[in-house]
Amino acid sequence: MKRKLIAAVGVAGMVIGLAACGGNDGDDKGKTDAGGAKEITVWVMDGSAPKAWIDAVNAEFSAKHPGVTVKVEEQQWKGIQEKVTTALSENTPPDVLELGNTQTAGYAVTGGLADLTKDKAKLGSDAWQKSMLASAEYDGKLYSAPWYAANRVVVYDKKAFAKAGVTPPTTRDEWIAGLDKLKAADPASQPIYLPGQSWYVLAGFIWDEGGDLAVKDGGKWKGGLGTPQAASAMEFYKKLQAYSTAPKDKDEATPQQSTDVVPKGGVASWIGLGWEAGGAEKALKDAGKEADFGYFPIPGKTADKPGTVFLGGSNLAVAERSKNKELAKEWLALAAGKDQMTKYAAETKGALLPNQAGANFTPAAGSFAEAMGKGGVNGRITPVTPGWANVETEPNPLKEFMTKVLKGEDAAKAGADADKEIASRINK
């Protein structure tokens, strides 16, 4: 996701085999700072870090620690969880590494990450967005620094909306009324393309209703889909999905909505990420067409608050077995601090939300980034527990719950069945 988000806003020069060196190799300060260490290694994912930003962080670090080299290695998404798991169990892991925000708890519970709780002041944790900080903590301790996040917005065809006399809605009721107008103006088109298993979208609706995907009850977790809140959320999702001809048993990637559906035409709006909007624009251009997209936050129940959205993103952590923990923490403090995060937000042109409000980039009016920023203030993450990764494994019980309800099964029954599966997985 992260790689494609940055690509979508045209940020050039992604990190490929980066290394930033400090001053004279013989400088005594480098030996003192690191107990003889001459190099720290940082792992970032493909496309997460613009080269100009990495260079800026490393230049600042090198000025403070002359003689110490920062070796930045770009990792590919395929197979990364296995690679990180192996690396953290070895004696020479990377000193600093990027982790998905839903994966951090899993690595923390196995002892792979350094406890940073006593370093909160140095890292500047008071300034971090609370919604992002939640993914960096586990069992009351800090194991990483939140880095960036992104969320979904509604992407719409300006011409279709203008033809139907629809303006971007700010409430659920306005949203539905607009979809009715779009359907009346062009019965052959889909007012919204929404496949049956876009569970990240449903999660936001559940949170809007006051529910959750899973909750901790005593020492155990239990699913939250068999609740009245989840039933209400699914009722609204079903109402939206009725305007679409998308399959009820597939998610947004099957077929890929941005490149395989939207470019074919007949779609007035859809819910997606920044990289998807960029992908749709490119696909339309390749087909000799021109995209004319507008964007608005997923509407909430009332106009004063946008709909809750899932915040997907990454954190930066220090390996427990790092031989250079203090230097690693120094690099992390710079990277996650306000000055460098401000530069990061500018380099990514607002396509990614920085870890603190004070570092926000002012995006262009009417841009995807602007809509994402407005919606991101009401962001949340999946339950912070190592067992959540088991829940997302296919066949995903959340997706199965959605399909059952969309095909007519009672939400309470389908939710209860899903909750049993969630409980069996999440507590492993």
C-alpha positions, -999 to +999 in steps of 0.1 A: +000+000+000+027+025+010+047+020-021+018+027-044+006+057-024+038+076-029+039+066-066+005+080-070+016+115-061+047+114-084+073+115-057+105+105-076+137+090-065+125+062-042+151+047-018+172+022-036+203+009-018+208+041+002+237+048+024+247+080+041+281+084+055+293+107+083+326+125+086+362+111+091+362+074+098+389+081+125+368+105+145+368+095+182+332+107+187+318+079+166+336+054+187+324+069+219+288+072+208+285+037+196+310+019+218+331+013+187+302+010+163+309+025+128+276+017+112+239+013+119+215-003+095+180+009+088+153-011+069+126+008+050+100-007+027+099-002-010+086+033-016+080+044+020+108+069+022+116+096-005+154+098-011+155+135-003+140+128+031+163+099+039+193+121+029+181+149+052+176+126+082+210+110+077+227+144+072+214+156+105+224+123+122+259+124+107+264+159+120+257+147+155+276+115+152+306+120+128+323+088+118+291+067+120+276+054+087+239+050+082+232+021+059+196+023+046+184-009+029+151-010+009+130-041+015+103-056-008+068-063+005+067-099-007+078-122+021+087-093+045+070-107+075+090-139+074+122-119+067+116-096+096+108-125+119+140-142+110+161-111+113+148-102+147+158-137+160+194-134+148+224-117+165+229-091+137+194-077+130+189-042+114+191-016+141+160+003+130+132-012+109+099-002+094+069-023+105+033-023+094+012-007+121-010-038+125+021-060+128+040-042+156+023-059+185+032-094+171+069-086+170+068-070+204+052-099+222+079-123+209+106-101+223+120-089+190+116-052+196+134-029+221+112-014+249+112+023+242+090+033+271+118+051+290+128+070+258+094+086+253+106+121+261+136+118+238+114+105+210+089+133+215+059+110+219+037+137+235+033+152+200+023+120+182-013+115+170-031+094+196-047+073+169-013+064+155+003+060+189-021+032+197-004+009+172+030+016+186+022+004+220+015-030+235+006-040+270+012-005+283+047-002+268+061+016+238+078-005+212+080+018+182+074+053+169+044+059+146+057+071+113+029+077+088-007+066+079-032+068+052-069+063+049-097+059+023-119+086+008-147+086-017-134+092-053-161+106-076-165+115-113-171+153-114-190+151-146-214+125-134-220+144-101-226+177-120-250+160-144-270+147-115-268+179-096-250+163-067-225+180-044-201+162-021-221+150+009-212+155+046-237+131+062-249+096+055-283+108+046-269+133+021-248+105+007-278+082+001-298+111-014-270+119-038-267+082-049-305+083-056-300+113-079-271+097-097-292+066-103-320+087-117-297+107-139-280+076-154-298+043-147-271+024-167-243+035-144-233+025-109-238+055-085-211+038-064-189+008-070-187-012-037-178-049-036-193-070-009-161-076+011-145-042+016-141-049+053-120-019+060-149+003+049-173-017+071-149-013+101-154+024+099-192+020+100-189-003+130-168+022+148-193+050+139-220+029+156-199+026+188-188-010+182-155-027+174-142-056+154-132-074+186-130-065+222-111-078+252-132-094+279-112-102+309-081-120+297-096-131+264-106-114+232-141-119+216-155-109+182-177-079+179-197-088+148-226-104+166-236-071+182-264-046+175-237-020+165-222-043+138-257-052+126-265-015+122-232-009+104-239-038+081-274-025+074-259+008+061-232-011+041-259-032+025-278+000+016-248+014-001-239-019-018-274-021-033-264+008-057-235-013-071-233-043-094-200-053-078-197-090-066-210-096-031-183-123-025-152-103-036-132-074-022-119-043-038-088-061-053-108-088-071-111-074-096-089-044-088-114-016-087-090+012-097-075-004-128-099-031-139-133-015-131-133+023-130-114+029-163-141+009-182-166+037-173-201+036-158-189+043-122-198+076-106-180+070-073-160+045-053-140+043-021-103+040-023-068+049-013-044+074-029-025+048-049-058+035-063-068+070-074-034+074-091-037+040-106-071+048-120-059+081-135-030+063-152-052+035-166-076+060-180-048+080-196-034+048-211-068+041-226-069+075-242-093+089-217-090+117-191-098+114-154-117+142-138-119+130-102-131+148-071-127+136-035-145+138-002-141+122+032-164+092+039-194+109+054-203+105+091-237+103+107-237+141+113-221+169+094-198+180+122-178+147+122-166+127+092-170+089+092-145+069+111-118+054+089-091+027+092-056+041+094-032+019+076+005+028+079+039+021+093+059+024+125+097+026+131+112+003+157+145-006+172+155-043+173+160-058+207+192-075+196+207-044+180+243-039+190+238-001+186+206+006+205+215+041+216+225+052+181+194+036+167+173+055+192+190+087+182+183+081+145+147+072+154+142+104+174+153+125+144+132+106+119+101+107+140+106+143+152+087+173+141+114+188+119+120+157+098+083+147+098+075+181+084+099+175+056+085+140+051+050+154+047+062+179+022+082+153+002+051+130+000+029+161-009+004+152+018-003+117+003+006+103+037-004+116+071+026+123+094+027+111+130+020+146+144-004+174+135+023+200+137+040+184+107+011+184+084+016+195+048-011+218+033-023+199+003-038+215-028-075+224-025-097+197-039-069+171-039-071+135-026-046+145+001-069+172+013-099+149+016-077+122+033-064+147+058-100+158+068-111+122+071-079+110+089-087+130+120-113+104+128-091+074+122-087+041+141-068+009+138-077-028+142-074-044+176-039-041+190-030-077+197-007-102+181-036-125+173-053-101+150-030-112+122-047-146+124-081-131+119-071-115+086-059-148+072-081-162+044-108-172+046-113-140+065-143-143+088-151-106+084-155-110+047-176-141+051-199-123+075-204-095+050-212-118+021-237-138+042-256-107+052-256-093+017-270-125+004-299-124+029-287-141+061-296-126+094-269-102+106-271-114+142-267-151+133-239-144+107-222-122+133-224-148+160-208-174+137-181-150+127-174-141+163-167-178+172-141-180+144-126-146+154-123-158+190-106-190+180-080-172+159-074-140+179-066-158+212-040-181+197 
